[in-house]
Amino acid sequence: MRVLCVVQARTGSSRLPGKVLMDLGGRPMLAFMLDRLTTLDVDDVVVATSALDRDDPVADLAHAAGRPVVRASESDVLDRFAVALAAYPAEHVVRLTADCPLTDPEIVATVVAHHLERDADYTSNVLPRSFPKGLDVEVARASALLAAADEARAPAEREHVMPFLYRRPERFRLSNVATPEALGHERWTVDTPDDIAFVREALTAVGDDKAGWRSILAAVGRRTQPAPGAVALRPARADDAAMLLQWRNDPTTVRFSGTGRAVGADEHAQWFAARLDDASTRIWIGDVDGTSIGEVRVDARDTVGAVDVAVAPEARGRGYGRGLLDALLAELSGDLQVCRLVASVRTDNEASRRAFLGCGFERAGAADGFDRFALILAG
C-alpha cells in the first residue's frame, strides 16, 4: 500500500503572517520541518500550498528541499489534498501542517502503523488529545478522503480537511493513538510570536534539530499545571478500567444509569478497550490535586456530542459534577467534531440536573423518566 504524506503550508496566516518562512534553526520553518521528515518512511512527501502569488516562496522552498509541490485553493484545503492524491496516487494519506515544526517522524510512523493495523478510514492522535499540541498527525484512507472532497459542503470541513470523516462514525471507521502522559495542554505549535520563541528556546535547550519529542520534553519540561483544587481533565487510559468499573457499579450510579443494571467485568473490559480506540468517543478522567474524582464521556455523531458524567462515590456532594462539566466545555472550546452537546438525566437526579443547568445547558424536553438537556458550543 502506498502512503502519501501531505504537508499543508501557506503564508497567509491571520495570526502570524508568513510564519512558515520565519527563521528556525538557521533556515525557514518549513525547511526545518522538511529536514526533520527526511527519515519518515512513506512513499512521497508533498507540500500543498495555494495558487496565490504570495505563496510562490513556499513552493520555491519546497522545491529547494527536494520535495514536490501541488497548488490549489488557499481556503479549500481539502481540495489541495484531492489534487495531491491525483498527482501522487496512494491508498492512504497523512496530513501534517507546517506550523508544527517539531513534528516527530516516530509519532507519524506510529499513527500510520496503528491506522493500517486497525484497517481504519481515519486515525489521529488528537481525539482525545494526549500529545502536546504541535505533534498532531492525521491519517485517512484515500478513498474516504476523496469522498469527503466530493461531498463536503460545510466550510469547516473544506478548510480543516478531515472533519467530514470524524463527524460521521456511522460511515467511517475511526481510531485514535494516545500516549499515557496527559500532555494535551502543552503548546508546541506556532501561531503567535510567543509560540515561535518557545520553539526556538526548546531547540536551544535540546541542542539537536532532529531530537525526538521525548528528548524535547525532557529538555523543556511541562509548562502547564492545573490550578490547586481545580478539576483537570486527562484522557482515560487502559489502566483506568478497574476504577471506572467500580464507579459504574456503585448502587447510586446504577440507579441513575440508562440501563438500571450493573455491568460485568468482561463486558466492561471489552466496551472500554473499544471506546479507547474509537475517535468518536472521548473519555476523560477528572483529577483534583492528583486524585481522580470522576469521569466525563462524549459520544460524537454528526457534530452532536452526547455527554455522560459520573462523580466517584467518595467525591460526591462537593460540586464536582459542575466542575467536570466546566472542564469539559473548556476542553471542547473550538472543537470541530462537536458543535452541540446533549444529555439525558433522570428526572429524580437533582444534583445532575443542577450541574447541567448551571453550566448553561437548557432543558430540551423530557421522556421516559429522563430530562433532556442541550447546549450549542460557541465557535
C-alpha positions as CSV (number, residue, x, y, z in Angstrom):
1,M,0.0,0.0,0.0
2,R,1.3,3.4,-0.9
3,V,1.2,6.1,1.7
4,L,1.4,9.8,0.8
5,C,2.3,12.5,3.3
6,V,1.0,15.9,2.6
7,V,2.4,19.0,4.4
8,Q,0.0,21.9,4.1
9,A,1.7,25.3,4.1
10,R,0.8,28.9,3.3
11,T,2.0,32.4,4.1
12,G,-1.5,33.9,4.7
13,S,-1.9,33.0,8.4
14,S,-4.1,35.6,10.1
15,R,-2.5,35.4,13.5
16,L,1.2,35.2,12.4
17,P,1.5,36.0,8.7
18,G,4.5,34.4,6.9
19,K,5.2,32.1,9.9
20,V,6.2,29.1,7.7
21,L,9.1,31.3,6.3
22,M,10.3,32.6,9.7
23,D,13.8,31.6,10.8
24,L,14.1,28.4,12.9
25,G,17.4,26.7,13.4
26,G,19.0,28.9,10.7
27,R,16.5,28.2,8.0
28,P,12.9,28.9,7.2
29,M,10.5,27.0,9.5
30,L,9.1,24.9,6.6
31,A,12.6,23.9,5.6
32,F,13.3,23.0,9.2
33,M,10.3,20.7,9.3
34,L,11.0,19.1,6.0
35,D,14.5,18.3,7.2
36,R,13.0,16.6,10.3
37,L,10.9,14.5,8.0
38,T,13.8,13.0,5.9
39,T,13.6,9.8,7.9
40,L,9.9,9.4,7.5
41,D,9.2,6.1,5.7
42,V,6.4,6.9,3.3
43,D,6.2,6.8,-0.5
44,D,6.0,10.5,-1.1
45,V,6.2,13.8,1.0
46,V,4.4,16.6,-0.9
47,V,4.0,20.2,0.1
48,A,0.5,21.5,-0.7
49,T,0.2,25.3,-0.9
50,S,-2.1,27.8,-2.5
51,A,-2.0,29.0,-6.1
52,L,-1.6,32.6,-4.9
53,D,1.5,34.6,-5.9
54,R,2.3,35.3,-2.3
55,D,2.9,31.5,-1.8
56,D,5.5,31.3,-4.6
57,P,8.2,31.4,-1.9
58,V,6.6,28.3,-0.2
59,A,6.8,26.4,-3.5
60,D,10.3,27.5,-4.2
61,L,11.4,26.5,-0.7
62,A,9.9,23.0,-1.1
63,H,11.5,22.5,-4.4
64,A,14.8,23.5,-3.0
65,A,14.4,20.9,-0.3
66,G,13.7,18.3,-3.0
67,R,10.0,17.9,-2.3
68,P,7.3,18.0,-4.9
69,V,4.6,20.7,-4.7
70,V,0.9,20.9,-5.5
71,R,-1.0,24.2,-5.6
72,A,-4.7,24.8,-5.4
73,S,-7.2,26.8,-3.4
74,E,-6.0,28.7,-0.3
75,S,-9.2,28.3,1.7
76,D,-10.4,24.9,0.3
77,V,-7.5,22.9,1.8
78,L,-9.5,19.6,1.3
79,D,-9.3,20.3,-2.5
80,R,-5.5,20.7,-2.1
81,F,-5.4,17.1,-0.7
82,A,-7.5,15.8,-3.6
83,V,-5.1,17.5,-6.1
84,A,-2.2,15.9,-4.2
85,L,-3.8,12.5,-4.4
86,A,-4.5,12.9,-8.1
87,A,-0.8,13.8,-8.8
88,Y,0.6,11.2,-6.3
89,P,-1.9,8.3,-6.0
90,A,-1.8,6.4,-2.8
91,E,-4.1,4.2,-0.7
92,H,-3.6,6.3,2.5
93,V,-2.7,9.9,3.1
94,V,-1.0,11.6,6.1
95,R,-1.9,15.2,7.0
96,L,0.7,17.4,8.6
97,T,0.7,21.2,9.0
98,A,3.7,23.4,8.5
99,D,3.0,25.3,11.8
100,C,4.0,22.1,13.7
101,P,7.8,22.2,13.1
102,L,8.6,19.8,15.9
103,T,6.6,17.0,14.2
104,D,8.3,13.7,15.1
105,P,8.6,11.1,12.4
106,E,8.4,8.4,15.0
107,I,4.9,9.6,16.1
108,V,3.9,9.8,12.4
109,A,5.1,6.2,11.8
110,T,3.2,5.0,15.0
111,V,-0.1,6.6,13.9
112,V,0.3,5.2,10.3
113,A,1.0,1.7,11.7
114,H,-2.0,1.9,14.0
115,H,-4.2,3.1,11.1
116,L,-3.1,0.2,8.9
117,E,-3.4,-2.4,11.7
118,R,-7.0,-1.3,12.6
119,D,-7.9,-1.1,8.9
120,A,-9.3,2.4,9.7
121,D,-10.7,5.1,7.5
122,Y,-9.4,7.8,9.8
123,T,-6.8,7.7,12.6
124,S,-5.3,10.6,14.6
125,N,-3.6,11.3,17.9
126,V,-5.9,14.2,18.8
127,L,-9.3,12.6,19.6
128,P,-8.8,13.0,22.5
129,R,-5.5,14.9,22.6
130,S,-2.8,13.4,24.8
131,F,0.3,14.6,22.9
132,P,1.4,18.2,23.0
133,K,-0.4,20.4,20.5
134,G,2.1,20.7,17.7
135,L,2.7,16.9,17.3
136,D,-0.7,16.4,15.5
137,V,-0.9,13.6,13.0
138,E,-4.0,12.6,11.0
139,V,-4.1,9.6,8.5
140,A,-7.0,8.8,6.2
141,R,-7.9,6.2,3.7
142,A,-7.6,7.9,0.3
143,S,-11.0,6.7,-0.9
144,A,-12.6,8.1,2.2
145,L,-10.8,11.5,1.8
146,L,-11.8,11.7,-1.8
147,A,-15.4,11.0,-0.8
148,A,-15.1,13.9,1.6
149,A,-13.7,16.1,-1.2
150,D,-16.6,15.3,-3.4
151,E,-19.4,15.6,-0.7
152,A,-18.3,18.1,2.0
153,R,-20.1,21.4,1.9
154,A,-19.5,22.9,5.4
155,P,-16.7,25.5,5.3
156,A,-15.0,23.9,8.3
157,E,-15.0,20.5,6.5
158,R,-13.3,22.1,3.5
159,E,-10.8,24.2,5.5
160,H,-9.7,21.6,8.1
161,V,-9.6,18.6,5.7
162,M,-10.7,15.8,8.0
163,P,-13.9,16.8,9.9
164,F,-16.1,15.2,7.3
165,L,-14.7,11.9,8.3
166,Y,-14.6,12.1,12.0
167,R,-18.0,13.7,12.2
168,R,-19.5,10.5,10.6
169,P,-18.5,7.4,12.7
170,E,-21.6,5.6,11.4
171,R,-20.0,5.7,7.9
172,F,-16.2,5.7,8.5
173,R,-14.1,3.6,10.9
174,L,-12.3,5.9,13.3
175,S,-9.3,5.2,15.5
176,N,-7.0,7.1,17.8
177,V,-3.5,6.8,19.2
178,A,-2.7,8.1,22.7
179,T,0.3,8.4,25.0
180,P,-0.1,7.6,28.7
181,E,1.1,11.0,29.7
182,A,-1.5,13.8,29.9
183,L,0.3,16.3,27.7
184,G,-2.6,17.7,25.6
185,H,-2.4,21.2,27.2
186,E,1.3,21.6,26.3
187,R,1.6,24.0,23.4
188,W,4.3,23.2,20.8
189,T,2.6,24.6,17.7
190,V,3.4,28.0,16.1
191,D,0.5,30.5,15.9
192,T,2.0,33.5,17.8
193,P,5.3,35.3,18.3
194,D,5.4,33.6,21.8
195,D,5.0,30.2,20.2
196,I,7.9,30.5,17.8
197,A,10.0,32.0,20.7
198,F,9.3,28.9,22.7
199,V,10.2,26.5,19.8
200,R,13.5,28.3,19.4
201,E,14.2,28.1,23.1
202,A,13.3,24.4,23.0
203,L,15.7,23.7,20.2
204,T,18.5,25.5,22.1
205,A,17.7,23.6,25.2
206,V,17.8,20.2,23.5
207,G,20.7,21.0,21.2
208,D,19.6,18.8,18.4
209,D,17.4,19.9,15.5
210,K,16.2,16.3,14.9
211,A,15.7,15.4,18.5
212,G,12.7,13.2,19.2
213,W,9.7,14.6,21.1
214,R,10.6,12.8,24.4
215,S,14.0,14.4,24.3
216,I,12.5,17.8,23.7
217,L,10.0,17.2,26.6
218,A,12.9,16.2,28.9
219,A,14.7,19.4,28.0
220,V,11.8,21.9,28.4
221,G,9.6,20.1,30.9
222,R,5.9,20.7,31.3
223,R,4.8,24.3,31.1
224,T,1.1,23.9,32.1
225,Q,-0.1,22.8,35.5
226,P,-3.7,22.7,36.8
227,A,-4.6,25.2,39.5
228,P,-4.8,23.8,43.0
229,G,-8.3,22.5,43.8
230,A,-9.4,22.7,40.2
231,V,-10.8,19.9,38.2
232,A,-8.3,18.9,35.5
233,L,-9.3,16.5,32.7
234,R,-6.9,13.9,31.3
235,P,-7.7,11.3,28.6
236,A,-8.7,8.0,30.1
237,R,-6.0,5.2,29.9
238,A,-6.2,1.4,29.8
239,D,-5.2,1.2,33.5
240,D,-8.3,3.2,34.5
241,A,-10.6,0.3,33.6
242,A,-10.9,-1.2,37.1
243,M,-11.6,2.2,38.7
244,L,-14.3,3.1,36.1
245,L,-16.0,-0.3,36.6
246,Q,-16.1,0.3,40.3
247,W,-17.6,3.7,39.8
248,R,-20.1,2.4,37.2
249,N,-21.3,-0.4,39.6
250,D,-21.8,1.9,42.6
251,P,-25.5,1.4,43.6
252,T,-26.4,5.1,43.1
253,T,-24.8,5.2,39.7
254,V,-26.6,2.0,38.7
255,R,-29.9,3.5,39.9
256,F,-29.4,6.7,37.7
257,S,-28.0,4.9,34.7
258,G,-29.9,4.4,31.5
259,T,-29.9,0.6,31.9
260,G,-30.5,0.4,35.6
261,R,-28.2,-2.6,36.0
262,A,-24.7,-3.4,37.0
263,V,-22.1,-4.2,34.4
264,G,-19.9,-7.4,34.3
265,A,-16.1,-7.2,34.3
266,D,-15.7,-8.8,30.9
267,E,-18.5,-6.7,29.3
268,H,-16.9,-3.5,30.7
269,A,-13.4,-4.5,29.6
270,Q,-14.5,-5.1,26.0
271,W,-16.5,-1.9,25.9
272,F,-13.7,0.2,27.4
273,A,-11.0,-1.1,25.1
274,A,-13.2,-0.5,22.1
275,R,-14.0,3.1,23.3
276,L,-10.4,4.0,23.9
277,D,-9.6,3.1,20.3
278,D,-12.6,4.9,18.8
279,A,-12.1,8.5,17.9
280,S,-15.9,9.1,18.0
281,T,-15.8,8.5,21.8
282,R,-13.7,10.7,24.1
283,I,-13.4,9.7,27.8
284,W,-11.6,12.0,30.3
285,I,-10.9,11.4,33.9
286,G,-11.3,14.3,36.2
287,D,-8.4,14.8,38.7
288,V,-8.2,17.3,41.6
289,D,-4.7,17.7,43.0
290,G,-3.7,14.3,41.6
291,T,-6.8,12.4,42.9
292,S,-9.3,11.0,40.5
293,I,-12.8,12.3,41.3
294,G,-14.9,11.4,38.3
295,E,-15.2,10.9,34.6
296,V,-16.9,12.5,31.6
297,R,-17.6,11.0,28.2
298,V,-18.7,12.4,24.9
299,D,-20.0,10.2,22.1
300,A,-20.0,12.2,18.9
301,R,-22.0,11.9,15.8
302,D,-23.0,14.4,13.1
303,T,-21.5,17.3,15.2
304,V,-23.6,16.4,18.2
305,G,-21.9,15.1,21.3
306,A,-23.9,13.0,23.9
307,V,-22.5,13.8,27.3
308,D,-22.3,11.4,30.2
309,V,-20.9,12.5,33.6
310,A,-20.1,10.4,36.7
311,V,-18.7,11.6,40.0
312,A,-16.8,9.0,42.1
313,P,-18.9,7.9,45.1
314,E,-16.3,9.2,47.6
315,A,-16.2,12.6,45.9
316,R,-19.9,13.4,45.8
317,G,-21.5,16.4,47.4
318,R,-18.6,18.7,46.6
319,G,-19.8,20.3,43.3
320,Y,-17.5,18.1,41.2
321,G,-20.3,17.3,38.7
322,R,-20.4,21.0,37.8
323,G,-16.6,21.1,37.8
324,L,-16.3,18.2,35.4
325,L,-18.8,19.9,33.0
326,D,-17.0,23.2,33.2
327,A,-13.7,21.5,32.4
328,L,-15.3,19.7,29.5
329,L,-16.6,22.9,28.0
330,A,-13.1,24.4,28.2
331,E,-11.7,21.2,26.6
332,L,-14.2,21.5,23.7
333,S,-13.5,25.2,23.0
334,G,-13.1,25.5,19.2
335,D,-13.8,21.8,18.7
336,L,-14.5,20.7,15.2
337,Q,-16.1,17.3,15.9
338,V,-18.7,18.5,18.3
339,C,-20.7,21.7,17.9
340,R,-23.7,20.8,20.1
341,L,-23.9,18.9,23.3
342,V,-26.9,16.9,24.6
343,A,-27.5,14.9,27.7
344,S,-30.2,12.8,29.3
345,V,-30.6,12.9,33.1
346,R,-33.1,11.0,35.2
347,T,-35.8,13.4,36.5
348,D,-35.1,12.5,40.1
349,N,-31.3,13.1,39.8
350,E,-31.5,16.6,41.1
351,A,-27.7,17.0,41.5
352,S,-27.0,16.3,37.9
353,R,-29.9,18.5,36.7
354,R,-28.4,21.4,38.6
355,A,-25.0,20.8,37.3
356,F,-26.1,20.8,33.6
357,L,-28.3,23.9,34.1
358,G,-25.5,25.7,36.0
359,C,-23.2,25.2,33.0
360,G,-25.5,26.8,30.5
361,F,-27.4,23.7,29.3
362,E,-31.1,24.3,28.5
363,R,-33.8,21.8,29.2
364,A,-35.0,20.4,25.9
365,G,-37.9,18.2,26.8
366,A,-38.5,15.0,28.8
367,A,-39.4,11.4,28.0
368,D,-39.4,8.0,29.8
369,G,-38.3,9.4,33.1
370,F,-35.4,11.4,31.7
371,D,-34.9,15.2,31.2
372,R,-33.2,16.2,28.0
373,F,-30.6,19.0,28.0
374,A,-28.8,20.7,25.2
375,L,-26.1,23.3,24.7
376,I,-24.7,24.9,21.5
377,L,-21.0,25.4,21.7
378,A,-19.6,28.8,20.9
379,G,-17.3,29.0,17.8
